[in-house]
Amino acid sequence: MCLGVPGKIVEIYETNGLAMGKIDFGGVLREACLTYVPEAKLGDYVLVHVGFALNVISEEEAKETLALLNEIVNLEEEISAQD
């Protein structure tokens, strides 16, 4: 199983012949390779796994996924607090 995290493309550039981008993950900026999503453009949301954008997704899908990830974190914190 792998975990892809949605983020918004805020910058696109090329490095060593590869399409790259700065991706905003809720305020945290990280670099990701955009070579697998040549159709991606500034402002798009992408699903990123280990530094590679694998799919372009809708903003709605990105927000739903982020909400589910937040629920998991909150549940984990609740469980830890009970110990």
N, C-alpha and C positions, 0 to 999 in steps of 0.2 A: 504494500500500500504506500502511496506517496501523497504528500500534502502540497497542493498548489495554493498559493496565497494571492488574492487579487490586489492589484495596485493600479494607479493611474499614471500614464506616461506624461511626464512634465518636460522632458527634453529628449531629443533624438540626435544622435551623432554617429560618426564612424570611427572605429578604432581598429587598426591593422586589417582593414578591409571588411570588418564585420559591422553590421548594423547594431548599435547599442543604444541604450536609453537610461535616463534617470527615472526611477519609478517611485511614486509616493505611496507608501504603505501607511496611511493614516498619520502623516506627519514625519515618518521616518523615510528618508531618501536612500535608495540603494541602486546600484547599477545592475542592469540585466541585459543579456544578449537578446536582440530582437530579430535575429536572422530567421528563425522559424516562423515568424509572423510578419512577412514582408508587407502585408496590407495594413499593418498597424500605423496609426498616425497620432500626432500630438493630441492629448486629451482622451484617448481611448483607454479603456480598462483592459488589462491583460492578466492572465493567470500565470504566475511565476513559480517555477520549481527549480531549486538549486542554481539560481542565477540565469535561467533561461525562460523567456516568455514562451508559453506553449500554445496559448489560444487567446484570441481577442474575445472579450465577453461584454455583455451590456452593463451599463451602470447599475441597473436594477439587480442583475445577477450578482455583481460585485458586492453591492450593499447587503444583499441577503446572505451571502457567504460570510462576510465580515461579521454580521450580526450573530450567525451561528457559531463562529469562532469565539466571539465574546461570551456567548452563553457557556461554551465549554470552559473557558478560563474562569468565569464566575462560579461555575459548578465545582471546579477543582479547588478554588479558594474556600468555598463553603465546606467542602469535605475536609480540607486541611484544618480549618478552624474547629472542627468537631473533634479532632484528635487530641 
